[in-house]
Amino acid sequence: MASIPRYIVERAPDQIRVAFRGIVKIVKDLGIARVTLVVPKKGGWEHTIVAEFLGAAVAKALVKGQSVTMVEGVTMLLDSPQTFRSTAGQGLLIGAHISIKDMAKLDDAWGAQAILFLPWNDPEAQEWKATWHPVTVGATAEETPTSSLSIPVEEALTRLTGMINLGTGLGHPSDKKHAERTFEKLRAEGHSFDPANVRRWAQRNHWSSSAAADLEKVARKAL
């Protein structure tokens, strides 16, 4: 999941214009033929600023489930977090003003070639940036302070990642026990760690968003 190129267009008066100008460049640079625009909900979406930017005819076609041509050789479809499912060849996934919780569904999508986030507010933008370190398209808002885990902690997490079944995360009792022992050992050896950074590391290193959240809970209990 960490190998998927990620981009962000931060909240600003011209966010939508900057985003779609950037989208054209991204799909051309990466050779992507399909764009999936994921919005909070389809009902009433025609009246949002994103739909208004695209135009009434395009918005109407998208809401009807039709694909539209963005540029030659590139089509776009509309989806929502309620119906979104990861499938092969999803191309560029765009989370347009959806919550960071719903963005996790896009972040976990195995069929994505690239992911772009248009956050609605600054706190969610900062959290997503802290997790994924995306490329910023357009102007950059306040920079997220870089925070990292120590080398011993990262090495321990790498070993843990290799030991458990990533398909089920910490769902199996033995895998959860491995995680608990990992943090107990780190604490006993005097190593400190921020549970939120543990979750972000896990998300960047092939853990699903839900499994990474479970790992954060285990880390917090070990403090």
N, C-alpha and C positions, 0 to 999 in steps of 0.2 A: 504493500500500500504506500509505503514511503517513496517508492520509485516513481509514482504517478506525479507528473508535473502539476503544481498547484499555483493558483493565481488569486489575487484579491483586488477588488476595486473598492476603495474605502468610501464611506458616506460623504457626499459632497453634492452641491447643487447640480453639477454636471455628471453625476455618477453613471447614469444610464448611457449617456452619449459616449463617455470614455470607455465604458464596459463594452459596448457593441463595436466600437472601433478596435478595441483590443481583441475581441473575439475573432474578428476577421483575420487579424494577424496571427493569432494562435492557431487557428485551423489551417491556415496556409503553411505556417512554419512546421507544424507537426503532421501535415498530411491527413487531417481529420475530415471525414465526410458527413458526420452526423453530430448534431447538437441537440441536447435534451435540456430544455428550460424548465426547472422545477420551481414552482411558485407555491405560496402558502395554501391556496385552494383555488380551484377553477371557477367556482361560483362567484360572480361579480368581478372576476379578474379583468374583464374588458375595461373597467373604469380605473385601473391602477396606472401609475406613472409609467410603468414598463410597457403596458399595453398601448397607452397613448403614444409613446415614442415609436412603437412599431407600426402604428396605424390601425384604423378600425377594421379594414378588410383582412389584414394579416392576423389580428387578434381574434377575429370571429372564426377564421379557419382553424387556428390553433385550438380554440376552445371546443370546436367540433371534433377534434381528434385528427385533423388533417395535418400533413407535413407541409411546410412552406420552404421555399428556396431562399437561403440567406445570400449566398453568392454562388456563382457557377460551381456545381459539383458538391455543394454543401446544403443539406436540408436540416430543418429544425422542427422539433416536436415539443408539445407542452405536457407536463406531468405535475403531480402534486405529491407531497410526502405520504398522503394516505394511500396512494396507488402505486408509488414508485417501487420497482423491483429491479434488482441487479440482473442484467442479462449481457450476453456477449455483444461486443461491438457497439457500446453505448456512446463512444466518441467523447465529446466534451460535455461534461455535466455542469450546469450552471445553477447554483442555489441563489435565487433572486429574492431577497428579503424574507427568507425563511429563518427559523430559529436555529441556533447552533445545535440543539438537540436533533432537529430534522436534518441538519447538515451532516450529522454522523452517518445517516443512511447513505448519503452520497460518498462520504469518505470511505465507507466499507464496501462500496461497489467494485466488484472484481472486474467488471467489464468496461470500466472507464479508462480512456486514454489520457484525459486531463480533467481537472476540476477547477472551477472558478466560483468564488463566493462574493456576492454582493450583500454585505451585512446591512441590517437596518439601523443598528446602533453601535457606538464605539466599544462598549464593554465586550460584546460578542466578537467584534473585529479583533480586539486585542487578544482574547482567549484563543481564537482560531490561529492567529499569527504566532502566538507563543507555542502552539502545538506543532504546526506544520511548516513554519518559516517559508511562507509562499512568496512568489514574485509579486511585487506590487505593480499593478497597471495604473498608470496615471500618477497623480500626486500622492505622496505618503503623508499620513497623519502622524500623530505622536508615535514614536518608535516604542515597541515593546521591549522592556529590559531583557537582555539575554540571560537566561538562567540555565544552568546545566547541572548534571549529576557528576559526582567524582568518578574517576576511572574505576576504582574498586566496586562502586555501586553499579556502574554500567556493565562491568564484567560479570557481576553476580546476576544481573538481569538477563544478560546474554545467555549465561548458562541455564537459567531458569527457562528461558524461551525455548532452548533446545531440548529441555526435559519433558515439557508438558505437551498435551495435545491442543494445538492452537485452534482446532476446529470446535472444541468445546470449552476452551478457555479454562476457567477454574471451576467448571461445573462438576468435574469428578473430584471426590473427596481427597484422593491421593495427590492430585495436582494442586489443590488448594493447600494441602499440607506442605508440599514442596515450597510454595510461595511463602507460607508462614515461617518455615524454617530459614528461608533465604533472608528475610528481614530480621529475624531473631539473631541470626549469625552476624549480620551487618551491624546491628546495634551492639552486640557483645564485643565486636572488634573496634567499636568506637566510631563507626562511620555514620554520618548524618545524611538525611535525604528528605526532600520535600515530596510528599505524596502526590501533589498535583503534577510535579515534574516526572514522577514515576509513571503516572498515567500518560502524559504526553510522550514520553520515551516509548512506552509500549505501543501507542497508536502509530508512531513512526516506524515501528519495528515489527509489523505484521500481526499485531493483536487487533481484534475487532474492537470497536468503540465500547461495546458493553463489557467485553472481557477486560479491557484496560481500566474501565471504571471499577470493576471488581478487584483488580489488582491494587488500585488506589485505596480501596477500603481496607484491604489487608495491610497495606503499608501504614495507614493511619492507626490501626489497632496496635501496631508494633511500636509506636512512638511512646 
